[in-house]
Amino acid sequence: MDESCGDCSVAHKSELIEILEFTHFFEHFTFDKTDYSERGKHMKKYIRVVVAVELVTVGAKIEPTS
């Protein structure tokens, strides 16, 4: 079994940074099952849009220089 994967792992931190959020207005249908309807067709008038970036910070050892 090759155990080289993960031998040199470093700590990393991941977070989502929200850049933009807005509501786009347009009529469209959604289909969600409910207790009273298998089809669940609903008319919606808007959709929420969020633009985000995943920022991954990777820590590395700093080796002293002589």
N, C-alpha and C positions, 0 to 999 in steps of 0.2 A: 504494500500500500504506500502510495506517494504522499508524504506528509509535508511537502514543501509549501503547500498552500496555507497561508496564515502564520508561517514561522516568523515573518518580519512584520507582523501587524502593528499598526500604530493607532492611537486613539483618534477618533474623528467625531465631529459634531455636525448635525444636519438641522437646518431650520428653513422654513418657508418665509420668504419676504414678499409681502403683497405690494405690487406696484400700482395696480389700477383696479377699481371696482366700479361697475355701472350697471344700470338696468336697461336692457334693450327691449323696446315695446314692439311686439308683433303678435298676431293671432296664430296659434298653432294648437294641435291636439296632442294630448298625452294619454297613454293607456296604462292605467294602474288597476290591478285587481282589487276589488273591495269585497266586503262580506255579502253585499246584495247584488253584485254584478261581476261576472267573469271578464267581461270586456273592459269595463271601467274607463270608457272614453270621456275625457274632460277637455273643455276649451280653455286654454290659458291665453293671457294677453301680454305676457312679458316673460323674460328670462333674465336671471341674474348672472352677470359675467364677472369673473375674477381672473386677473392676470397676475401670476406669481412666479418667482424664481426660487429654486431650491439651492441654497447656499451650503456647500459642504466645506467645512474647515478641517484640515488634517494636521495633526500635531506631529512633529518630527523631532528627534533628538538633535540638539546642537552640540557638535563636538568641539572641544576647545582647540584653538590653534596655538602653535608654539612659535 
